[in-house]
């Protein structure tokens, strides 16, 4: 899918931090020579074309009170992969859920990220395991964050 020049310019600007301003799109317009309405129209066009699906605030989970987080890897039979993936995705505590291939350690093929306000990760993982019927999992607790940034697609 080809990008227009305007989509490339706006994409480059909205993938970064928006100005903490009353009208951030006017700020973007000032950087591009477009009008504020032009900027909004380009963003709507990008959404309609499926170039972007959403954008919003990036919350620093520890500062927001979510001190417990872990990646949980699940060994899910191939014939249940789609069903269990949808079940995992339905839990509010799970923020990310992916299939990985090749599987981690040869068997863990679904990866989920859990964020909680307290340290009771084991309890929620046991609940998820009961609901999904998947008892073969590993909890990979986060110990230290070295980097957290978003990918820049419109470089």
N, CA, C and O atoms as a GROMACS GRO file, in nm:
protein
  620
    1UNK      N    1   0.086  -0.117   0.000
    1UNK     CA    2   0.000   0.000   0.000
    1UNK      C    3   0.090   0.124   0.000
    1UNK      O    4   0.177   0.139   0.086
    2UNK      N    5   0.069   0.208  -0.096
    2UNK     CA    6   0.150   0.330  -0.108
    2UNK      C    7   0.095   0.439  -0.016
    2UNK      O    8  -0.026   0.454   0.001
    3UNK      N    9   0.186   0.513   0.041
    3UNK     CA   10   0.149   0.627   0.125
    3UNK      C   11   0.155   0.755   0.044
    3UNK      O   12   0.243   0.771  -0.042
    4UNK      N   13   0.062   0.845   0.070
    4UNK     CA   14   0.073   0.977   0.010
    4UNK      C   15   0.180   1.054   0.087
    4UNK      O   16   0.217   1.015   0.198
    5UNK      N   17   0.228   1.162   0.030
    5UNK     CA   18   0.326   1.246   0.100
    5UNK      C   19   0.268   1.297   0.232
    5UNK      O   20   0.337   1.301   0.334
    6UNK      N   21   0.141   1.337   0.229
    6UNK     CA   22   0.077   1.389   0.350
    6UNK      C   23   0.067   1.281   0.457
    6UNK      O   24   0.090   1.309   0.575
    7UNK      N   25   0.032   1.158   0.418
    7UNK     CA   26   0.023   1.048   0.515
    7UNK      C   27   0.159   1.020   0.578
    7UNK      O   28   0.170   0.995   0.698
    8UNK      N   29   0.262   1.024   0.497
    8UNK     CA   30   0.397   0.999   0.548
    8UNK      C   31   0.437   1.108   0.649
    8UNK      O   32   0.491   1.078   0.755
    9UNK      N   33   0.410   1.233   0.615
    9UNK     CA   34   0.444   1.346   0.703
    9UNK      C   35   0.365   1.338   0.834
    9UNK      O   36   0.423   1.347   0.943
   10UNK      N   37   0.235   1.320   0.823
   10UNK     CA   38   0.149   1.315   0.943
   10UNK      C   39   0.182   1.190   1.024
   10UNK      O   40   0.188   1.196   1.147
   11UNK      N   41   0.201   1.078   0.958
   11UNK     CA   42   0.238   0.954   1.029
   11UNK      C   43   0.363   0.972   1.111
   11UNK      O   44   0.370   0.926   1.225
   12UNK      N   45   0.462   1.037   1.054
   12UNK     CA   46   0.589   1.062   1.123
   12UNK      C   47   0.566   1.146   1.250
   12UNK      O   48   0.630   1.122   1.352
   13UNK      N   49   0.476   1.242   1.242
   13UNK     CA   50   0.452   1.332   1.356
   13UNK      C   51   0.361   1.271   1.463
   13UNK      O   52   0.385   1.293   1.582
   14UNK      N   53   0.259   1.196   1.424
   14UNK     CA   54   0.166   1.143   1.526
   14UNK      C   55   0.220   1.018   1.595
   14UNK      O   56   0.166   0.978   1.698
   15UNK      N   57   0.324   0.955   1.540
   15UNK     CA   58   0.379   0.839   1.609
   15UNK      C   59   0.466   0.881   1.727
   15UNK      O   60   0.504   0.798   1.810
   16UNK      N   61   0.498   1.007   1.735
   16UNK     CA   62   0.575   1.061   1.848
   16UNK      C   63   0.480   1.124   1.948
   16UNK      O   64   0.358   1.118   1.931
   17UNK      N   65   0.535   1.183   2.052
   17UNK     CA   66   0.452   1.248   2.154
   17UNK      C   67   0.376   1.366   2.093
   17UNK      O   68   0.435   1.449   2.024
   18UNK      N   69   0.246   1.373   2.120
   18UNK     CA   70   0.169   1.489   2.080
   18UNK      C   71   0.197   1.601   2.179
   18UNK      O   72   0.227   1.577   2.295
   19UNK      N   73   0.187   1.723   2.132
   19UNK     CA   74   0.207   1.839   2.219
   19UNK      C   75   0.101   1.838   2.329
   19UNK      O   76  -0.016   1.807   2.304
   20UNK      N   77   0.142   1.872   2.449
   20UNK     CA   78   0.046   1.886   2.559
   20UNK      C   79  -0.018   2.023   2.544
   20UNK      O   80   0.012   2.118   2.617
   21UNK      N   81  -0.106   2.031   2.448
   21UNK     CA   82  -0.170   2.158   2.413
   21UNK      C   83  -0.320   2.136   2.401
   21UNK      O   84  -0.367   2.023   2.387
   22UNK      N   85  -0.391   2.246   2.408
   22UNK     CA   86  -0.536   2.239   2.395
   22UNK      C   87  -0.576   2.184   2.257
   22UNK      O   88  -0.676   2.113   2.244
   23UNK      N   89  -0.498   2.218   2.156
   23UNK     CA   90  -0.528   2.173   2.019
   23UNK      C   91  -0.400   2.117   1.956
   23UNK      O   92  -0.334   2.185   1.877
   24UNK      N   93  -0.365   1.994   1.990
   24UNK     CA   94  -0.239   1.936   1.942
   24UNK      C   95  -0.232   1.924   1.789
   24UNK      O   96  -0.123   1.928   1.732
   25UNK      N   97  -0.346   1.909   1.724
   25UNK     CA   98  -0.344   1.896   1.578
   25UNK      C   99  -0.313   2.029   1.510
   25UNK      O  100  -0.261   2.033   1.399
   26UNK      N  101  -0.346   2.138   1.578
   26UNK     CA  102  -0.307   2.269   1.527
   26UNK      C  103  -0.155   2.283   1.535
   26UNK      O  104  -0.092   2.341   1.447
   27UNK      N  105  -0.096   2.229   1.643
   27UNK     CA  106   0.050   2.230   1.656
   27UNK      C  107   0.114   2.151   1.542
   27UNK      O  108   0.213   2.195   1.484
   28UNK      N  109   0.057   2.036   1.510
   28UNK     CA  110   0.109   1.956   1.398
   28UNK      C  111   0.093   2.033   1.268
   28UNK      O  112   0.183   2.035   1.185
   29UNK      N  113  -0.022   2.096   1.251
   29UNK     CA  114  -0.046   2.175   1.130
   29UNK      C  115   0.061   2.282   1.113
   29UNK      O  116   0.109   2.306   1.003
   30UNK      N  117   0.098   2.346   1.223
   30UNK     CA  118   0.200   2.450   1.218
   30UNK      C  119   0.336   2.398   1.174
   30UNK      O  120   0.417   2.473   1.120
   31UNK      N  121   0.362   2.270   1.198
   31UNK     CA  122   0.489   2.210   1.157
   31UNK      C  123   0.488   2.165   1.011
   31UNK      O  124   0.594   2.138   0.954
   32UNK      N  125   0.370   2.156   0.952
   32UNK     CA  126   0.359   2.097   0.818
   32UNK      C  127   0.317   2.194   0.709
   32UNK      O  128   0.332   2.164   0.591
   33UNK      N  129   0.264   2.309   0.748
   33UNK     CA  130   0.210   2.400   0.649
   33UNK      C  131   0.067   2.366   0.610
   33UNK      O  132   0.009   2.432   0.524
   34UNK      N  133   0.009   2.264   0.673
   34UNK     CA  134  -0.130   2.228   0.649
   34UNK      C  135  -0.218   2.304   0.748
   34UNK      O  136  -0.169   2.366   0.842
   35UNK      N  137  -0.347   2.297   0.725
   35UNK     CA  138  -0.441   2.350   0.824
   35UNK      C  139  -0.470   2.240   0.926
   35UNK      O  140  -0.442   2.122   0.903
   36UNK      N  141  -0.525   2.281   1.039
   36UNK     CA  142  -0.564   2.183   1.140
   36UNK      C  143  -0.664   2.084   1.081
   36UNK      O  144  -0.656   1.964   1.107
   37UNK      N  145  -0.759   2.133   1.003
   37UNK     CA  146  -0.859   2.046   0.941
   37UNK      C  147  -0.795   1.948   0.843
   37UNK      O  148  -0.835   1.833   0.835
   38UNK      N  149  -0.694   1.995   0.768
   38UNK     CA  150  -0.621   1.905   0.677
   38UNK      C  151  -0.556   1.791   0.754
   38UNK      O  152  -0.561   1.675   0.711
   39UNK      N  153  -0.494   1.823   0.867
   39UNK     CA  154  -0.429   1.721   0.950
   39UNK      C  155  -0.532   1.618   0.995
   39UNK      O  156  -0.508   1.497   0.984
   40UNK      N  157  -0.645   1.665   1.045
   40UNK     CA  158  -0.750   1.573   1.090
   40UNK      C  159  -0.802   1.488   0.975
   40UNK      O  160  -0.829   1.369   0.992
   41UNK      N  161  -0.817   1.548   0.857
   41UNK     CA  162  -0.863   1.472   0.740
   41UNK      C  163  -0.764   1.363   0.701
   41UNK      O  164  -0.804   1.252   0.666
   42UNK      N  165  -0.635   1.394   0.707
   42UNK     CA  166  -0.533   1.294   0.673
   42UNK      C  167  -0.537   1.179   0.774
   42UNK      O  168  -0.527   1.063   0.735
   43UNK      N  169  -0.553   1.211   0.902
   43UNK     CA  170  -0.562   1.106   1.004
   43UNK      C  171  -0.685   1.019   0.981
   43UNK      O  172  -0.676   0.896   0.990
   44UNK      N  173  -0.798   1.080   0.951
   44UNK     CA  174  -0.920   1.003   0.921
   44UNK      C  175  -0.899   0.914   0.799
   44UNK      O  176  -0.943   0.798   0.797
   45UNK      N  177  -0.832   0.967   0.698
   45UNK     CA  178  -0.802   0.890   0.576
   45UNK      C  179  -0.712   0.770   0.611
   45UNK      O  180  -0.734   0.660   0.560
   46UNK      N  181  -0.613   0.792   0.697
   46UNK     CA  182  -0.522   0.684   0.737
   46UNK      C  183  -0.598   0.575   0.814
   46UNK      O  184  -0.571   0.456   0.798
   47UNK      N  185  -0.691   0.617   0.899
   47UNK     CA  186  -0.774   0.520   0.971
   47UNK      C  187  -0.862   0.441   0.874
   47UNK      O  188  -0.870   0.319   0.883
   48UNK      N  189  -0.926   0.511   0.781
   48UNK     CA  190  -1.014   0.446   0.684
   48UNK      C  191  -0.939   0.348   0.595
   48UNK      O  192  -0.993   0.244   0.556
   49UNK      N  193  -0.815   0.380   0.562
   49UNK     CA  194  -0.734   0.293   0.476
   49UNK      C  195  -0.669   0.179   0.553
   49UNK      O  196  -0.609   0.090   0.493
   50UNK      N  197  -0.681   0.182   0.686
   50UNK     CA  198  -0.621   0.077   0.767
   50UNK      C  199  -0.472   0.095   0.791
   50UNK      O  200  -0.406   0.002   0.838
   51UNK      N  201  -0.418   0.213   0.761
   51UNK     CA  202  -0.276   0.239   0.786
   51UNK      C  203  -0.248   0.250   0.935
   51UNK      O  204  -0.141   0.210   0.981
   52UNK      N  205  -0.343   0.305   1.008
   52UNK     CA  206  -0.335   0.308   1.154
   52UNK      C  207  -0.469   0.257   1.205
   52UNK      O  208  -0.572   0.275   1.140
   53UNK      N  209  -0.466   0.195   1.322
   53UNK     CA  210  -0.594   0.150   1.377
   53UNK      C  211  -0.634   0.230   1.499
   53UNK      O  212  -0.752   0.240   1.531
   54UNK      N  213  -0.534   0.289   1.567
   54UNK     CA  214  -0.563   0.375   1.681
   54UNK      C  215  -0.434   0.443   1.723
   54UNK      O  216  -0.325   0.404   1.681
   55UNK      N  217  -0.446   0.544   1.803
   55UNK     CA  218  -0.330   0.598   1.873
   55UNK      C  219  -0.380   0.660   2.001
   55UNK      O  220  -0.495   0.704   2.011
   56UNK      N  221  -0.292   0.662   2.100
   56UNK     CA  222  -0.334   0.712   2.230
   56UNK      C  223  -0.215   0.728   2.322
   56UNK      O  224  -0.100   0.722   2.280
   57UNK      N  225  -0.246   0.748   2.447
   57UNK     CA  226  -0.142   0.770   2.548
   57UNK      C  227  -0.067   0.640   2.578
   57UNK      O  228  -0.126   0.532   2.578
   58UNK      N  229   0.061   0.653   2.603
   58UNK     CA  230   0.142   0.541   2.651
   58UNK      C  231   0.158   0.561   2.800
   58UNK      O  232   0.219   0.659   2.845
   59UNK      N  233   0.104   0.469   2.877
   59UNK     CA  234   0.107   0.480   3.022
   59UNK      C  235   0.229   0.405   3.076
   59UNK      O  236   0.255   0.291   3.037
   60UNK      N  237   0.302   0.468   3.162
   60UNK     CA  238   0.413   0.402   3.231
   60UNK      C  239   0.350   0.326   3.349
   60UNK      O  240   0.315   0.385   3.452
   61UNK      N  241   0.336   0.194   3.330
   61UNK     CA  242   0.256   0.115   3.422
   61UNK      C  243   0.303   0.121   3.566
   61UNK      O  244   0.221   0.123   3.658
   62UNK      N  245   0.433   0.124   3.590
   62UNK     CA  246   0.482   0.129   3.729
   62UNK      C  247   0.441   0.260   3.797
   62UNK      O  248   0.398   0.260   3.912
   63UNK      N  249   0.454   0.371   3.725
   63UNK     CA  250   0.415   0.500   3.781
   63UNK      C  251   0.265   0.510   3.802
   63UNK      O  252   0.219   0.588   3.885
   64UNK      N  253   0.188   0.431   3.728
   64UNK     CA  254   0.042   0.430   3.740
   64UNK      C  255  -0.006   0.333   3.848
   64UNK      O  256  -0.127   0.316   3.867
   65UNK      N  257   0.088   0.269   3.917
   65UNK     CA  258   0.050   0.180   4.027
   65UNK      C  259   0.044   0.033   3.992
   65UNK      O  260   0.002  -0.047   4.075
   66UNK      N  261   0.083  -0.004   3.870
   66UNK     CA  262   0.083  -0.145   3.830
   66UNK      C  263   0.225  -0.199   3.851
   66UNK      O  264   0.306  -0.200   3.759
   67UNK      N  265   0.252  -0.244   3.974
   67UNK     CA  266   0.388  -0.282   4.009
   67UNK      C  267   0.421  -0.427   3.977
   67UNK      O  268   0.538  -0.464   3.974
   68UNK      N  269   0.320  -0.509   3.953
   68UNK     CA  270   0.344  -0.650   3.923
   68UNK      C  271   0.318  -0.675   3.775
   68UNK      O  272   0.211  -0.642   3.724
   69UNK      N  273   0.415  -0.732   3.708
   69UNK     CA  274   0.392  -0.771   3.570
   69UNK      C  275   0.477  -0.891   3.537
   69UNK      O  276   0.583  -0.912   3.595
   70UNK      N  277   0.429  -0.970   3.443
   70UNK     CA  278   0.503  -1.089   3.402
   70UNK      C  279   0.457  -1.130   3.263
   70UNK      O  280   0.343  -1.104   3.223
   71UNK      N  281   0.547  -1.194   3.193
   71UNK     CA  282   0.509  -1.261   3.070
   71UNK      C  283   0.476  -1.405   3.108
   71UNK      O  284   0.552  -1.469   3.180
   72UNK      N  285   0.365  -1.454   3.059
   72UNK     CA  286   0.328  -1.593   3.083
   72UNK      C  287   0.325  -1.662   2.948
   72UNK      O  288   0.260  -1.616   2.854
   73UNK      N  289   0.397  -1.773   2.939
   73UNK     CA  290   0.401  -1.851   2.815
   73UNK      C  291   0.318  -1.977   2.836
   73UNK      O  292   0.324  -2.040   2.941
   74UNK      N  293   0.240  -2.011   2.734
   74UNK     CA  294   0.143  -2.120   2.743
   74UNK      C  295   0.171  -2.223   2.634
   74UNK      O  296   0.197  -2.187   2.520
   75UNK      N  297   0.165  -2.351   2.671
   75UNK     CA  298   0.178  -2.460   2.574
   75UNK      C  299   0.037  -2.502   2.534
   75UNK      O  300  -0.033  -2.571   2.609
   76UNK      N  301  -0.004  -2.459   2.416
   76UNK     CA  302  -0.142  -2.479   2.371
   76UNK      C  303  -0.142  -2.571   2.250
   76UNK      O  304  -0.071  -2.546   2.153
   77UNK      N  305  -0.222  -2.679   2.255
   77UNK     CA  306  -0.231  -2.767   2.138
   77UNK      C  307  -0.277  -2.688   2.015
   77UNK      O  308  -0.360  -2.598   2.026
   78UNK      N  309  -0.224  -2.723   1.900
   78UNK     CA  310  -0.254  -2.651   1.776
   78UNK      C  311  -0.404  -2.641   1.751
   78UNK      O  312  -0.453  -2.537   1.706
   79UNK      N  313  -0.478  -2.747   1.779
   79UNK     CA  314  -0.621  -2.746   1.750
   79UNK      C  315  -0.701  -2.656   1.846
   79UNK      O  316  -0.820  -2.633   1.824
   80UNK      N  317  -0.637  -2.604   1.951
   80UNK     CA  318  -0.703  -2.512   2.044
   80UNK      C  319  -0.642  -2.374   2.043
   80UNK      O  320  -0.686  -2.285   2.116
   81UNK      N  321  -0.540  -2.354   1.960
   81UNK     CA  322  -0.464  -2.229   1.958
   81UNK      C  323  -0.554  -2.106   1.941
   81UNK      O  324  -0.545  -2.012   2.020
   82UNK      N  325  -0.638  -2.105   1.841
   82UNK     CA  326  -0.725  -1.989   1.814
   82UNK      C  327  -0.822  -1.966   1.930
   82UNK      O  328  -0.838  -1.853   1.976
   83UNK      N  329  -0.886  -2.071   1.976
   83UNK     CA  330  -0.983  -2.061   2.086
   83UNK      C  331  -0.916  -2.008   2.213
   83UNK      O  332  -0.967  -1.915   2.276
   84UNK      N  333  -0.803  -2.067   2.250
   84UNK     CA  334  -0.735  -2.025   2.373
   84UNK      C  335  -0.679  -1.884   2.357
   84UNK      O  336  -0.682  -1.805   2.452
   85UNK      N  337  -0.628  -1.851   2.240
   85UNK     CA  338  -0.580  -1.715   2.216
   85UNK      C  339  -0.689  -1.612   2.239
   85UNK      O  340  -0.665  -1.509   2.300
   86UNK      N  341  -0.810  -1.641   2.190
   86UNK     CA  342  -0.923  -1.550   2.212
   86UNK      C  343  -0.961  -1.543   2.359
   86UNK      O  344  -0.996  -1.436   2.410
   87UNK      N  345  -0.955  -1.657   2.427
   87UNK     CA  346  -0.987  -1.659   2.570
   87UNK      C  347  -0.885  -1.575   2.649
   87UNK      O  348  -0.923  -1.496   2.734
   88UNK      N  349  -0.757  -1.593   2.619
   88UNK     CA  350  -0.654  -1.515   2.687
   88UNK      C  351  -0.676  -1.366   2.662
   88UNK      O  352  -0.666  -1.285   2.754
   89UNK      N  353  -0.705  -1.331   2.539
   89UNK     CA  354  -0.725  -1.190   2.502
   89UNK      C  355  -0.844  -1.128   2.574
   89UNK      O  356  -0.852  -1.006   2.586
   90UNK      N  357  -0.937  -1.210   2.622
   90UNK     CA  358  -1.056  -1.156   2.688
   90UNK      C  359  -1.032  -1.114   2.832
   90UNK      O  360  -1.115  -1.044   2.890
   91UNK      N  361  -0.921  -1.154   2.891
   91UNK     CA  362  -0.892  -1.117   3.030
   91UNK      C  363  -0.839  -0.973   3.036
   91UNK      O  364  -0.745  -0.938   2.965
   92UNK      N  365  -0.900  -0.892   3.121
   92UNK     CA  366  -0.858  -0.752   3.135
   92UNK      C  367  -0.714  -0.739   3.182
   92UNK      O  368  -0.647  -0.642   3.148
   93UNK      N  369  -0.667  -0.835   3.259
   93UNK     CA  370  -0.530  -0.828   3.313
   93UNK      C  371  -0.424  -0.853   3.206
   93UNK      O  372  -0.308  -0.817   3.224
   94UNK      N  373  -0.464  -0.912   3.094
   94UNK     CA  374  -0.370  -0.942   2.985
   94UNK      C  375  -0.372  -0.825   2.887
   94UNK      O  376  -0.475  -0.793   2.829
   95UNK      N  377  -0.256  -0.763   2.870
   95UNK     CA  378  -0.247  -0.647   2.782
   95UNK      C  379  -0.198  -0.682   2.643
   95UNK      O  380  -0.226  -0.610   2.547
   96UNK      N  381  -0.125  -0.792   2.629
   96UNK     CA  382  -0.074  -0.836   2.500
   96UNK      C  383  -0.086  -0.988   2.495
   96UNK      O  384  -0.068  -1.056   2.596
   97UNK      N  385  -0.118  -1.040   2.379
   97UNK     CA  386  -0.123  -1.185   2.362
   97UNK      C  387  -0.082  -1.217   2.218
   97UNK      O  388  -0.141  -1.167   2.123
   98UNK      N  389   0.022  -1.302   2.204
   98UNK     CA  390   0.078  -1.332   2.073
   98UNK      C  391   0.104  -1.480   2.058
   98UNK      O  392   0.128  -1.551   2.156
   99UNK      N  393   0.099  -1.526   1.935
   99UNK     CA  394   0.150  -1.660   1.902
   99UNK      C  395   0.294  -1.641   1.855
   99UNK      O  396   0.323  -1.547   1.781
  100UNK      N  397   0.383  -1.729   1.896
  100UNK     CA  398   0.523  -1.725   1.854
  100UNK      C  399   0.559  -1.857   1.788
  100UNK      O  400   0.520  -1.965   1.833
  101UNK      N  401   0.635  -1.845   1.682
  101UNK     CA  402   0.684  -1.964   1.613
  101UNK      C  403   0.827  -1.936   1.571
  101UNK      O  404   0.851  -1.832   1.508
  102UNK      N  405   0.923  -2.021   1.600
  102UNK     CA  406   0.904  -2.149   1.667
  102UNK      C  407   0.871  -2.128   1.815
  102UNK      O  408   0.901  -2.024   1.873
  103UNK      N  409   0.809  -2.229   1.872
  103UNK     CA  410   0.765  -2.220   2.011
  103UNK      C  411   0.885  -2.212   2.106
  103UNK      O  412   0.989  -2.274   2.081
  104UNK      N  413   0.869  -2.136   2.214
  104UNK     CA  414   0.972  -2.123   2.318
  104UNK      C  415   0.990  -2.258   2.385
  104UNK      O  416   0.893  -2.323   2.424
  105UNK      N  417   1.115  -2.301   2.399
  105UNK     CA  418   1.150  -2.430   2.457
  105UNK      C  419   1.078  -2.545   2.387
  105UNK      O  420   1.054  -2.650   2.446
  106UNK      N  421   1.043  -2.523   2.261
  106UNK     CA  422   0.982  -2.628   2.180
  106UNK      C  423   0.835  -2.654   2.205
  106UNK      O  424   0.776  -2.739   2.138
  107UNK      N  425   0.773  -2.583   2.301
  107UNK     CA  426   0.631  -2.612   2.326
  107UNK      C  427   0.546  -2.491   2.364
  107UNK      O  428   0.424  -2.496   2.344
  108UNK      N  429   0.603  -2.385   2.416
  108UNK     CA  430   0.523  -2.270   2.460
  108UNK      C  431   0.500  -2.178   2.340
  108UNK      O  432   0.591  -2.108   2.296
  109UNK      N  433   0.378  -2.179   2.288
  109UNK     CA  434   0.349  -2.109   2.163
  109UNK      C  435   0.264  -1.983   2.178
  109UNK      O  436   0.259  -1.901   2.086
  110UNK      N  437   0.197  -1.964   2.291
  110UNK     CA  438   0.122  -1.841   2.314
  110UNK      C  439   0.187  -1.764   2.428
  110UNK      O  440   0.219  -1.820   2.533
  111UNK      N  441   0.207  -1.635   2.404
  111UNK     CA  442   0.274  -1.547   2.500
  111UNK      C  443   0.175  -1.440   2.543
  111UNK      O  444   0.109  -1.379   2.459
  112UNK      N  445   0.165  -1.416   2.672
  112UNK     CA  446   0.076  -1.310   2.720
  112UNK      C  447   0.151  -1.225   2.822
  112UNK      O  448   0.239  -1.272   2.893
  113UNK      N  449   0.114  -1.097   2.826
  113UNK     CA  450   0.174  -1.004   2.921
  113UNK      C  451   0.065  -0.963   3.019
  113UNK      O  452  -0.043  -0.921   2.978
  114UNK      N  453   0.095  -0.975   3.148
  114UNK     CA  454  -0.002  -0.944   3.253
  114UNK      C  455   0.051  -0.828   3.336
  114UNK      O  456   0.169  -0.825   3.374
  115UNK      N  457  -0.036  -0.731   3.365
  115UNK     CA  458  -0.003  -0.617   3.452
  115UNK      C  459  -0.107  -0.612   3.564
  115UNK      O  460  -0.227  -0.613   3.538
  116UNK      N  461  -0.059  -0.605   3.687
  116UNK     CA  462  -0.147  -0.599   3.804
  116UNK      C  463  -0.098  -0.492   3.902
  116UNK      O  464   0.019  -0.454   3.899
  117UNK      N  465  -0.188  -0.446   3.986
  117UNK     CA  466  -0.152  -0.346   4.087
  117UNK      C  467  -0.079  -0.408   4.206
  117UNK      O  468  -0.006  -0.340   4.277
  118UNK      N  469  -0.098  -0.537   4.228
  118UNK     CA  470  -0.032  -0.601   4.341
  118UNK      C  471   0.052  -0.720   4.292
  118UNK      O  472   0.064  -0.742   4.172
  119UNK      N  473   0.108  -0.793   4.385
  119UNK     CA  474   0.200  -0.900   4.349
  119UNK      C  475   0.133  -1.036   4.333
  119UNK      O  476   0.202  -1.138   4.337
  120UNK      N  477   0.003  -1.042   4.315
  120UNK     CA  478  -0.069  -1.169   4.312
  120UNK      C  479  -0.080  -1.227   4.171
  120UNK      O  480  -0.188  -1.268   4.128
  121UNK      N  481   0.030  -1.229   4.100
  121UNK     CA  482   0.030  -1.279   3.962
  121UNK      C  483  -0.008  -1.427   3.958
  121UNK      O  484  -0.087  -1.469   3.873
  122UNK      N  485   0.047  -1.505   4.051
  122UNK     CA  486   0.020  -1.649   4.050
  122UNK      C  487  -0.129  -1.679   4.059
  122UNK      O  488  -0.179  -1.770   3.992
  123UNK      N  489  -0.200  -1.604   4.141
  123UNK     CA  490  -0.344  -1.627   4.158
  123UNK      C  491  -0.421  -1.603   4.028
  123UNK      O  492  -0.505  -1.685   3.990
  124UNK      N  493  -0.394  -1.494   3.959
  124UNK     CA  494  -0.465  -1.467   3.834
  124UNK      C  495  -0.424  -1.567   3.726
  124UNK      O  496  -0.508  -1.607   3.645
  125UNK      N  497  -0.298  -1.608   3.724
  125UNK     CA  498  -0.254  -1.707   3.624
  125UNK      C  499  -0.323  -1.840   3.649
  125UNK      O  500  -0.363  -1.908   3.554
  126UNK      N  501  -0.337  -1.880   3.775
  126UNK     CA  502  -0.409  -2.004   3.806
  126UNK      C  503  -0.554  -1.995   3.760
  126UNK      O  504  -0.608  -2.092   3.707
  127UNK      N  505  -0.617  -1.880   3.779
  127UNK     CA  506  -0.755  -1.859   3.733
  127UNK      C  507  -0.763  -1.873   3.581
  127UNK      O  508  -0.852  -1.940   3.528
  128UNK      N  509  -0.670  -1.809   3.511
  128UNK     CA  510  -0.668  -1.816   3.365
  128UNK      C  511  -0.646  -1.961   3.319
  128UNK      O  512  -0.710  -2.007   3.225
  129UNK      N  513  -0.555  -2.032   3.386
  129UNK     CA  514  -0.528  -2.172   3.351
  129UNK      C  515  -0.652  -2.257   3.370
  129UNK      O  516  -0.680  -2.344   3.288
  130UNK      N  517  -0.727  -2.233   3.476
  130UNK     CA  518  -0.850  -2.308   3.501
  130UNK      C  519  -0.954  -2.280   3.393
  130UNK      O  520  -1.016  -2.372   3.340
  131UNK      N  521  -0.973  -2.153   3.360
  131UNK     CA  522  -1.073  -2.116   3.260
  131UNK      C  523  -1.037  -2.172   3.122
  131UNK      O  524  -1.124  -2.221   3.050
  132UNK      N  525  -0.909  -2.165   3.085
  132UNK     CA  526  -0.868  -2.210   2.951
  132UNK      C  527  -0.846  -2.360   2.944
  132UNK      O  528  -0.849  -2.420   2.836
  133UNK      N  529  -0.823  -2.423   3.060
  133UNK     CA  530  -0.790  -2.565   3.061
  133UNK      C  531  -0.645  -2.592   3.026
  133UNK      O  532  -0.607  -2.708   3.005
  134UNK      N  533  -0.564  -2.488   3.019
  134UNK     CA  534  -0.421  -2.504   2.986
  134UNK      C  535  -0.342  -2.500   3.116
  134UNK      O  536  -0.333  -2.396   3.182
  135UNK      N  537  -0.284  -2.614   3.153
  135UNK     CA  538  -0.210  -2.623   3.278
  135UNK      C  539  -0.059  -2.618   3.258
  135UNK      O  540   0.016  -2.609   3.355
  136UNK      N  541  -0.014  -2.624   3.133
  136UNK     CA  542   0.129  -2.620   3.105
  136UNK      C  543   0.166  -2.476   3.067
  136UNK      O  544   0.143  -2.433   2.954
  137UNK      N  545   0.222  -2.404   3.162
  137UNK     CA  546   0.260  -2.265   3.141
  137UNK      C  547   0.381  -2.233   3.226
  137UNK      O  548   0.415  -2.308   3.319
  138UNK      N  549   0.446  -2.123   3.195
  138UNK     CA  550   0.557  -2.072   3.276
  138UNK      C  551   0.537  -1.923   3.296
  138UNK      O  552   0.499  -1.851   3.203
  139UNK      N  553   0.564  -1.876   3.416
  139UNK     CA  554   0.556  -1.734   3.448
  139UNK      C  555   0.698  -1.678   3.444
  139UNK      O  556   0.786  -1.723   3.518
  140UNK      N  557   0.719  -1.581   3.357
  140UNK     CA  558   0.849  -1.516   3.343
  140UNK      C  559   0.836  -1.375   3.399
  140UNK      O  560   0.792  -1.283   3.330
  141UNK      N  561   0.873  -1.359   3.525
  141UNK     CA  562   0.856  -1.231   3.594
  141UNK      C  563   0.956  -1.128   3.543
  141UNK      O  564   1.072  -1.160   3.516
  142UNK      N  565   0.911  -1.005   3.530
  142UNK     CA  566   0.999  -0.894   3.493
  142UNK      C  567   1.075  -0.850   3.617
  142UNK      O  568   1.016  -0.830   3.723
  143UNK      N  569   1.205  -0.836   3.603
  143UNK     CA  570   1.286  -0.792   3.716
  143UNK      C  571   1.333  -0.648   3.698
  143UNK      O  572   1.332  -0.570   3.793
  144UNK      N  573   1.375  -0.613   3.577
  144UNK     CA  574   1.423  -0.478   3.552
  144UNK      C  575   1.390  -0.440   3.409
  144UNK      O  576   1.405  -0.520   3.317
  145UNK      N  577   1.343  -0.316   3.391
  145UNK     CA  578   1.312  -0.266   3.257
  145UNK      C  579   1.432  -0.187   3.206
  145UNK      O  580   1.474  -0.090   3.267
  146UNK      N  581   1.485  -0.230   3.093
  146UNK     CA  582   1.600  -0.162   3.034
  146UNK      C  583   1.558  -0.063   2.926
  146UNK      O  584   1.626   0.038   2.904
  147UNK      N  585   1.448  -0.091   2.859
  147UNK     CA  586   1.402  -0.002   2.754
  147UNK      C  587   1.253  -0.022   2.734
  147UNK      O  588   1.203  -0.135   2.739
  148UNK      N  589   1.184   0.088   2.711
  148UNK     CA  590   1.044   0.082   2.673
  148UNK      C  591   1.020   0.197   2.577
  148UNK      O  592   1.023   0.313   2.616
  149UNK      N  593   0.997   0.164   2.452
  149UNK     CA  594   0.972   0.267   2.353
  149UNK      C  595   0.881   0.209   2.246
  149UNK      O  596   0.866   0.087   2.235
  150UNK      N  597   0.824   0.296   2.169
  150UNK     CA  598   0.738   0.254   2.059
  150UNK      C  599   0.819   0.251   1.930
  150UNK      O  600   0.911   0.330   1.911
  151UNK      N  601   0.782   0.161   1.843
  151UNK     CA  602   0.845   0.151   1.713
  151UNK      C  603   0.805   0.272   1.629
  151UNK      O  604   0.691   0.317   1.633
  152UNK      N  605   0.900   0.325   1.553
  152UNK     CA  606   0.869   0.434   1.461
  152UNK      C  607   0.856   0.375   1.321
  152UNK      O  608   0.954   0.331   1.262
  153UNK      N  609   0.734   0.375   1.270
  153UNK     CA  610   0.706   0.315   1.140
  153UNK      C  611   0.719   0.414   1.025
  153UNK      O  612   0.747   0.375   0.912
  154UNK      N  613   0.699   0.541   1.052
  154UNK     CA  614   0.704   0.644   0.949
  154UNK      C  615   0.835   0.721   0.962
  154UNK      O  616   0.835   0.840   0.996
  155UNK      N  617   0.945   0.654   0.937
  155UNK     CA  618   1.077   0.716   0.956
  155UNK      C  619   1.112   0.806   0.839
  155UNK      O  620   1.219   0.866   0.838
   0.00000   0.00000   0.00000
